[in-house]
Amino acid sequence: MTGRAKTVGQAIAVAAVIGLLALLVWKLAFGNEQGAAGSLAKGENPRAPAFTLSRLDAAGGDLSFASLEGKPVVVNFWASWCIPCKDEAPALQKTYEQYKKQGLVVLGVDAQDFRQDARRFMKRFGVTYPVVYDGSGSTLGKWGVTGFPETFFVDREGRLVGERIQGGIDTERNRDRYAEGVRLALGTKP
Amino acid sequence: MIRLLAAGIAALILTGSAVAAGRPVQADLEAEIVCPTCKTTLDQSNAPIAIRMKMYIRGRIAAGDSAREIKAQLVDQFGPGVLAEPPKRGFDLLAWLLPLGVLAIGVVVVGALAWTWSRQRDGRVEMEVDHLDPDLEQRVDEELARFEE
């Protein structure tokens, strides 16, 4: 009886260690810490992570990313308290107005922010493109967002293309990469 | 000096009455709310959103909201992750119950092991008695008989 109890105890301890090791291996093998941005950086074109979030713009209701299927999309993660987000807001609005006839959608994702602050921001900068609200930041991990602002480009097949733009799109460092991202999303020739 | 002392006493009384009336204290709430970007409590953060949240809390306290109402408003905006302590209901209750459960299991396991080991020791004594050499057993009996005389 005593020997059996000892064996059972040892078996449980060994099983616990094996279980923890298996979790570690699984995490290392399949865990994608950097989200879609990590895959994009490796030269892959992953599918844009899906989400459904409430809209902050006049249209109201919810917006499902799946509803944009077949359209090129510029996805911009921002927050009202972020200074570079203020600087790039006019350029994003300009992109939307310039390319919406070609079907391009600029989609703002306001994250980790107060709704009322975001609406004030949109009014101040004359934002008319769709903006969704992600107060808890639930989408950030899947997309691999590490700060604000960050901008991604999605083509008509729903795949990420171009480079992830970290920081304002209208800076000297990012201007050309942003233009290239828009072009790739639209699928137009250089 | 007397005026200063009186002002201090008045401030203490007012603070005391505010606490007694259940009025939320800014510092308490800042220690109970997590900054969504840096994941530390607001009182340890100077991130832009943390500063904005502190301002919001100050405004809501001034407007007369209770601590529970302010927390509910922040959860509505930022999700339940904004609370430093998970709520004691629903799925989040597990965060409170699991450690207690693990502790209970630990107590049961330690108790069972202690009981097993104590029985093991008793068994060993019995075994030793069972295997006493017959000559030795006879000598012990004789000694005991002499002792009883």
HADDOCK unambig.tbl for C-alpha pairs under 7 A between the chains (distance, minus, plus):
assign (segid A and resid 2 and name CA) (segid B and resid 116 and name CA) 6.59 0.50 0.50
assign (segid A and resid 2 and name CA) (segid B and resid 120 and name CA) 6.94 0.50 0.50
assign (segid A and resid 81 and name CA) (segid B and resid 48 and name CA) 6.23 0.50 0.50
assign (segid A and resid 81 and name CA) (segid B and resid 49 and name CA) 6.52 0.50 0.50
assign (segid A and resid 112 and name CA) (segid B and resid 36 and name CA) 6.24 0.50 0.50
assign (segid A and resid 112 and name CA) (segid B and resid 78 and name CA) 6.43 0.50 0.50
assign (segid A and resid 114 and name CA) (segid B and resid 77 and name CA) 6.23 0.50 0.50
assign (segid A and resid 135 and name CA) (segid B and resid 77 and name CA) 5.51 0.50 0.50
assign (segid A and resid 135 and name CA) (segid B and resid 78 and name CA) 4.45 0.50 0.50
assign (segid A and resid 135 and name CA) (segid B and resid 79 and name CA) 6.86 0.50 0.50
assign (segid A and resid 136 and name CA) (segid B and resid 78 and name CA) 4.36 0.50 0.50
assign (segid A and resid 136 and name CA) (segid B and resid 79 and name CA) 5.09 0.50 0.50
